[in-house]
Amino acid sequence: MRLLKYAVCILALAAAASAQTDRGTITGAVSDPAGAVVANAVVEAKNTDTGTAFQAGTSATGNYTLAQMPAGTYELSVTVPGFKKSVRPGIIVNVAQTVRVDFALEVGAATESVTVQAEAPLLKTESGELSHTVETNRIDNLPLLDLKGTGVGPGNIRNPLAITQLLPGATFSTDNTLRLNGMPSSTAAIRIEGQDATNGMWKQLTQATQAGVDAIQEVAVQTSNFAAEYGQVGGGYFNFTMKSGTNQLHGSAYDYFDNEALNAGVPFTDDGHGHLIRNSVRRNDYGFTLGGPVVLPHFNGRDKTFFFFNFEQFREGQTVRNGVGSVPTDAERAGNFLGAVFPFVSTPPDPLGRTFQAFTVMDPTSTFTGPGGA
């Protein structure tokens, strides 16, 4: 009985995980030169980065579907005896989106091939959701690192949610203010590779769960009319797809920094050397990425096994030294305040309607003040 309970729990978790997909779909139809459908055609999609191939066949109506495709760029081909092989390179599959690619075959030998270069259709006909996809190069060009003199503020050092600024009908300032389509904050859902990465109470990313910006491949944001599998969403569905290793060794190194040497000085100040004061502000957000095939003795992971690693660290140090202050004189240190100069600020009236100069030292045995406030 206990084993049955465990099995039911595992199946329930698996169903929940499959509903929060991070994949896309390719679909379409295959026809001959006369426009008639072609059944039993072999359709293959090959990832141009990893070499991974996915196959499907056309149905009796000539339609095919390649579901659960990892996000990436694919080369799509159709092979049918008696027809030339048709190839469509550069097919981009985004998260939670369906790409339609139709083929019109030409009569010829199977050893011949026809490569078709075509632009993606402007009209999306396979689904009704309103979605936006932001690639990593656009994310990197955003001012993600908060360089304000008051510190980094709430949220993350380099916040990938800043891509919201690129979306229509969206408002974003920090994790506390993230609104889509007029919905209130904390109503969005955030997923990383399809897995929930949201703070359970406020629906936000945190430093502990956010994805490194340079490790993100793309961000898919569905803002309206999304499928039922993306439930528990009010203001939008964010799905971060992470980079992965490919057949080519690749990587990057970066340092986003802030230094007072690049800042203007504080007006009307003097650092004692004839220059304006520049408060010390040192912030560095640095790291690197590295990915490629796993190559070990007697094992070559090309087209099979890959790795990807990202390291990121943030350091901050700042000193504020342009305040104005004073120190007591020798007489004041001895308890003599006869020569003390205090700012002339009146205190609020007492119960008898009297006001006094601020910082006045009162004689506790009298209702009168002594000379000089002593």
ABEGO torsion letter per residue (X at the ends): XAAAAAAAAAAAAAAAAAABBABBBBBEBBBBAAGBBBBGBBBBBBBAAAGBBBBBBBBAAGBBBBBGBBBEBBBBBBBBBGBBBBBBBGBBBBBGBBBBBBBBBBBEBAABBBBBBBBBBABBAABABBBBBBBAAAAAABBABBABAAEAEBEBABBAAAAAAABBGBBBABAABBBBGGBBBGABBBBBGGBBABBAAAGBBBAAABBBAAABABBBBBABGBBAABBGBAAEBBBBBBBBBBABBBBBBBBBBBBAAABBBBBGBBAGAGBBBBBBBBBBBBEBBBBEBBBBBGBBABGABBBBBBBBBBBBBBBBAABBBBBBBAAAAAGBAAABBBBBBBBBBBAAGBBBBBGBBBBAABABBBBGGX
